[in-house]
């Protein structure tokens, strides 16, 4: 069992986040089914409002199936810049409650409120305060789970959805966990589920009651010990603030497979532009460029190259991405392309860019620095007028129907 006695870990999760932001910005959508995702033939659902979920629509569902299930819904492409803006608002509220905020994704985070109890009351009161402030200041609803471990807090927030709070009081953890299906344990996929069911283990309580070595024998040392510990609420992980991103990127699934280098390179222009804009927005530079490609038969492959110096300039990234693309046989048909930037670091006082010749005063270096200045100016225009206000000229006539996936 966990040695932690107090339930001071909160997991907060914004309800149907993308759809909720759309309903917030357009009051005419409130109370109506809203589905956000890729609108092309191969698009998938990113988020569905609870009104749409009532018709069986769920995240990761093919958009074609969502249209059949809920044809009366409003279907929208994601507006990632807007969602990031609202996410920052919510995370700022959490940060004002406790310095121990571990953001997991754009719409969820752990918060350790042990140090906030003297000022703000017990964890349940703090959860109510957070929910009230997020609703009043950001206009969004969230669900919260409160428990003694990260695993149980996240599980509790799932059980509290939508727009609710579940506090698992110390001493009641096993009563909450025991009746839940084993699928609620992190790490249980279809194959593991089958093995557990063959052993007669259908609930978390069943897993907690069995000998650890029996699980280890059936599932292997790592997974067996992991599941046995979680079933007993043994999760010593602390809330770790400011978790560093390992990579920043952009990828897209296309409505129809791409079969030529020119068509793929045209998409790379947009993906490199988007990835580098996100990089600059985060105040970061990158040393490694990664290109991901998924063929029509769903085989996925990647290539990567490390630069001589860190950069946030899209033309530098694009040149490398084009070279990496040339290593693939795109004639097979390209279903998805992605550009990811890794080996990230904070921008130094003087921005470093890739010097292709080794001469800091070379003509190439000057062109790169001029391009960097142009891209920073473009960022300012987009910040003021929206992400579609300005973009690469090669994309002006774009009409292939592809939709971004972020």
C-alpha positions in Angstrom: 0.0 0.0 0.0 1.0 3.6 -0.5 2.6 5.2 2.5 0.9 8.6 1.7 -1.8 9.2 4.2 -3.5 12.4 3.0 -5.5 12.9 -0.2 -3.7 15.9 -1.5 -3.2 15.1 -5.2 -5.7 16.5 -7.6 -6.2 15.5 -11.2 -8.1 18.1 -13.2 -9.5 17.4 -16.7 -11.3 19.9 -18.8 -14.6 18.4 -20.1 -14.8 17.9 -23.9 -12.2 20.7 -24.1 -12.1 21.5 -27.9 -15.9 21.4 -28.3 -16.3 23.4 -25.0 -14.1 26.2 -26.4 -16.1 26.3 -29.6 -19.4 26.5 -27.6 -17.9 29.2 -25.4 -16.9 31.3 -28.4 -20.1 30.7 -30.3 -23.1 30.8 -27.9 -25.3 29.5 -30.7 -23.6 26.1 -30.3 -24.3 25.8 -26.6 -26.6 22.8 -25.8 -26.1 21.4 -29.3 -23.9 18.5 -30.5 -20.5 19.8 -31.6 -17.8 17.5 -33.2 -14.2 18.8 -33.7 -11.7 16.9 -35.8 -10.4 16.3 -39.3 -13.2 17.0 -41.8 -11.6 15.0 -44.7 -12.6 11.5 -45.8 -10.0 10.0 -43.5 -10.5 12.5 -40.6 -11.1 11.3 -37.1 -12.9 12.9 -34.1 -10.7 14.9 -31.8 -13.4 15.9 -29.3 -17.2 15.5 -29.2 -19.4 17.6 -26.9 -21.5 15.6 -24.4 -24.6 16.4 -26.6 -22.8 14.5 -29.4 -21.6 11.7 -27.1 -25.3 10.9 -26.3 -25.5 9.7 -30.0 -22.5 7.4 -29.6 -19.8 9.7 -30.9 -16.4 9.4 -29.2 -12.8 10.6 -29.6 -10.7 8.8 -32.3 -13.9 7.6 -34.1 -13.6 8.0 -37.9 -15.4 11.2 -38.9 -17.5 9.3 -41.5 -19.0 7.2 -38.7 -19.5 10.3 -36.5 -21.5 11.9 -39.4 -23.7 8.8 -39.6 -24.2 8.6 -35.9 -25.0 12.3 -35.4 -25.7 14.1 -38.7 -27.3 17.0 -37.0 -24.1 18.0 -35.3 -21.9 21.0 -36.1 -18.6 19.7 -37.5 -15.6 21.9 -37.0 -11.8 21.8 -37.8 -9.6 22.3 -34.7 -8.4 25.8 -33.9 -5.2 24.8 -32.0 -4.0 28.3 -31.3 -7.3 29.1 -29.6 -7.2 25.9 -27.5 -3.6 26.6 -26.4 -4.6 30.1 -25.4 -7.5 28.8 -23.2 -5.2 26.0 -21.8 -2.7 28.6 -20.7 -5.5 30.5 -18.9 -6.5 27.4 -17.0 -2.9 26.4 -16.1 -2.2 29.9 -14.8 -5.2 29.4 -12.4 -3.8 26.1 -11.2 -0.4 27.7 -10.8 -1.9 30.4 -8.6 -3.2 27.6 -6.3 0.0 25.6 -6.0 3.5 25.7 -7.4 3.3 21.9 -7.9 1.4 21.6 -11.2 2.3 18.9 -13.6 0.6 19.5 -17.0 0.0 16.2 -18.8 -1.6 17.5 -21.9 -3.4 20.6 -23.3 -6.5 19.8 -21.1 -5.3 18.0 -18.0 -2.9 18.3 -15.1 -2.0 17.0 -11.7 -1.9 19.5 -8.8 -0.4 18.7 -5.3 -2.2 21.0 -2.9 -0.6 19.8 0.3 1.0 23.2 0.8 -2.2 25.1 0.0 -4.4 23.6 2.7 -3.6 26.2 5.4 -4.8 29.1 3.2 -7.5 27.4 1.1 -8.9 24.6 3.2 -9.1 20.9 2.6 -8.5 19.3 -0.8 -12.2 19.0 -1.5 -12.6 22.8 -0.9 -9.6 23.5 -3.1 -11.0 21.4 -5.9 -14.3 23.4 -5.6 -12.3 26.6 -5.7 -10.4 25.5 -8.8 -13.6 24.5 -10.6 -15.3 27.8 -9.7 -12.4 29.9 -10.8 -12.0 28.0 -14.1 -15.7 28.5 -14.8 -15.7 32.2 -13.8 -12.4 33.2 -15.3 -12.0 30.9 -18.3 -15.6 30.0 -19.0 -14.9 26.2 -19.0 -16.1 23.2 -16.9 -13.7 20.6 -15.6 -13.9 17.4 -13.6 -11.6 16.8 -10.7 -10.4 13.7 -8.8 -8.8 14.0 -5.4 -6.8 11.1 -3.9 -3.6 10.0 -2.2 -1.9 8.9 -5.4 -1.6 10.1 -9.0 -3.2 6.9 -10.3 -6.2 7.1 -8.2 -6.7 10.9 -8.6 -6.8 10.4 -12.4 -9.1 7.5 -12.1 -11.4 9.6 -9.8 -11.6 12.4 -12.3 -12.6 10.0 -15.0 -15.3 8.7 -12.7 -16.5 12.2 -11.9 -17.1 13.2 -15.5 -18.8 15.3 -16.7 -18.5 18.4 -14.6 -18.0 16.7 -11.2 -15.7 16.0 -8.3 -14.8 12.7 -6.7 -12.8 12.8 -3.4 -11.4 9.5 -2.4 -10.9 9.9 1.3 -7.9 8.2 3.1 -8.9 4.7 4.1 -11.5 4.3 1.4 -9.2 3.7 -1.5 -9.7 -0.1 -1.8 -13.5 0.3 -1.5 -13.4 2.6 -4.6 -10.9 0.5 -6.6 -12.0 -3.1 -5.8 -15.3 -3.2 -7.9 -13.8 -1.5 -11.0 -12.9 -3.5 -14.1 -9.3 -4.4 -14.6 -9.4 -2.3 -17.8 -9.1 0.7 -15.5 -5.5 -0.2 -14.6 -2.9 1.7 -16.5 -1.1 -0.8 -18.8 -4.0 -3.2 -19.4 -4.6 -3.5 -23.1 -6.6 -6.1 -25.1 -3.9 -8.8 -24.9 -3.3 -8.3 -21.1 -7.1 -8.2 -20.5 -7.5 -11.6 -22.2 -4.7 -13.1 -20.0 -6.3 -11.6 -16.8 -9.7 -12.9 -17.7 -8.3 -16.4 -18.3 -6.9 -16.2 -14.8 -10.4 -15.3 -13.5 -9.3 -11.7 -12.7 -12.1 -9.3 -13.8 -11.9 -6.5 -11.2 -9.2 -4.5 -9.6 -10.0 -6.1 -6.3 -9.3 -9.5 -7.9 -5.8 -8.3 -9.0 -5.1 -6.9 -5.5 -6.0 -10.1 -3.8 -3.9 -12.5 -5.9 -0.2 -13.2 -5.1 2.2 -10.9 -6.8 4.3 -13.8 -8.0 1.3 -15.3 -9.7 0.9 -12.2 -11.8 4.6 -12.0 -12.5 4.5 -15.6 -13.7 1.7 -14.8 -16.1 2.6 -11.3 -17.3 6.3 -10.9 -16.7 8.1 -9.2 -13.9 7.6 -5.6 -15.0 3.9 -5.6 -15.9 3.0 -8.1 -13.2 4.5 -6.0 -10.4 3.2 -2.8 -11.9 -0.4 -4.0 -12.0 -0.3 -5.5 -8.6 1.0 -2.3 -7.1 -1.6 -0.1 -8.8 -4.4 -2.5 -7.7 -3.3 -1.9 -4.2 -3.0 1.9 -4.7 0.8 1.7 -4.4 1.9 4.6 -6.6 4.7 6.7 -5.0 5.2 9.1 -7.9 5.2 12.7 -7.0 3.7 15.6 -8.9 6.6 17.1 -10.9 6.1 20.6 -12.1 7.2 22.0 -15.5 7.8 18.8 -17.2 9.9 19.6 -20.2 8.6 18.8 -23.7 10.8 16.3 -25.5 9.7 17.4 -29.0 7.4 19.8 -30.8 6.0 19.1 -34.2 3.0 18.9 -36.6 1.6 16.1 -38.6 -1.3 15.5 -41.0 -3.4 12.7 -42.5 -4.5 13.4 -46.0 -7.9 12.9 -47.6 -6.2 11.1 -50.5 -2.7 9.5 -50.6 0.1 11.6 -52.0 2.3 9.9 -54.7 4.8 12.5 -55.8 7.8 14.3 -54.2 6.4 17.8 -55.2 3.1 17.2 -53.5 4.8 15.9 -50.4 7.3 18.7 -50.3 4.4 21.2 -50.5 2.9 19.7 -47.4 6.3 19.8 -45.7 6.4 23.5 -46.2 3.3 23.9 -44.1 4.3 21.3 -41.5 7.7 22.9 -41.0 6.1 26.3 -40.8 3.6 25.2 -38.1 6.2 23.2 -36.1 8.7 26.1 -36.0 6.0 28.6 -35.1 5.1 26.5 -32.1 8.8 26.2 -31.3 9.2 30.0 -31.3 6.1 30.4 -29.3 7.5 28.2 -26.6 10.8 30.1 -26.6 12.8 27.1 -27.8 15.2 26.0 -30.4 15.8 22.5 -31.8 18.9 20.5 -32.8 17.2 17.5 -34.5 14.7 17.3 -37.3 12.5 14.2 -37.6 10.3 13.3 -40.6 7.5 10.8 -40.1 5.8 9.1 -43.0 2.9 6.6 -43.0 2.1 4.9 -46.3 -1.2 3.9 -47.6 -0.8 0.4 -46.2 -0.3 2.0 -42.7 3.4 1.1 -42.5 5.0 4.0 -40.6 8.7 5.0 -40.8 10.8 7.9 -39.6 14.1 9.6 -40.4 16.1 12.1 -38.3 19.1 14.4 -38.7 20.9 16.5 -36.1 21.9 20.0 -37.1 25.3 21.6 -36.4 23.6 24.3 -34.3 20.1 24.7 -32.8 17.5 26.7 -34.8 13.9 27.8 -34.9 13.9 28.9 -38.5 11.4 27.1 -40.7 13.5 27.3 -43.9 16.4 25.6 -42.2 14.1 22.9 -40.9 12.5 22.6 -44.3 15.8 22.0 -46.1 16.6 19.1 -43.8 13.1 17.7 -44.0 13.2 17.7 -47.8 16.5 15.7 -47.7 15.0 13.2 -45.3 11.9 12.9 -47.5 14.0 12.0 -50.5 15.0 8.8 -48.6 11.4 7.4 -48.9 9.6 5.8 -51.8 6.6 8.1 -51.9 5.3 6.4 -55.0 3.8 3.8 -52.6 1.3 6.4 -51.5 1.7 8.7 -48.5 -1.2 8.7 -46.0 0.4 10.9 -43.3 3.4 13.2 -43.1 4.9 14.7 -39.9 7.7 17.0 -38.9 8.9 16.9 -35.3 11.7 18.9 -33.7 13.7 17.5 -30.8 16.7 18.0 -28.6 15.1 21.2 -27.5 16.7 24.1 -25.6 15.7 27.6 -24.5 16.5 30.4 -26.9 19.9 32.0 -25.9 20.4 35.7 -25.6 21.6 35.8 -29.2 19.5 33.6 -31.4 21.6 30.7 -32.9 20.9 29.7 -36.4 22.4 27.0 -38.6 25.6 28.1 -40.3 25.9 25.9 -43.4 29.4 27.1 -44.3 31.1 27.6 -40.9 31.6 31.3 -41.8 29.5 33.5 -39.4 29.5 36.2 -42.1 28.7 34.1 -45.0 25.9 35.0 -47.5 24.0 31.9 -46.5 24.2 32.9 -42.8 22.9 36.3 -43.6 20.0 34.9 -45.6 19.1 32.7 -42.7 19.2 35.5 -40.2 17.0 37.7 -42.5 14.5 34.8 -42.8 14.5 34.4 -39.0 13.5 38.1 -38.7 10.8 37.7 -41.3 9.4 34.6 -39.5 9.3 36.5 -36.1 7.4 39.3 -37.9 4.9 36.7 -39.3 4.5 35.4 -35.7 3.5 38.9 -34.6 0.9 39.2 -37.4 -0.6 35.8 -36.6 -0.8 36.6 -32.9 -2.7 39.7 -33.7 -4.9 38.6 -36.6 -5.1 34.8 -36.3 -3.1 31.8 -37.5 -4.5 32.0 -41.1 -3.7 35.7 -41.6 -0.4 35.0 -43.3 1.5 31.9 -44.5 3.9 30.5 -47.1 3.1 31.6 -50.6 3.3 28.1 -51.9 0.2 27.2 -50.0 -2.1 30.0 -51.3 -3.7 27.8 -53.9 -4.0 24.8 -51.7 -7.2 22.9 -52.4 -6.6 19.2 -51.7 -8.9 19.1 -48.6 -6.4 17.9 -46.1 -7.0 18.9 -42.5 -4.4 19.4 -39.8 -4.2 17.1 -36.7 -1.9 19.3 -34.6 
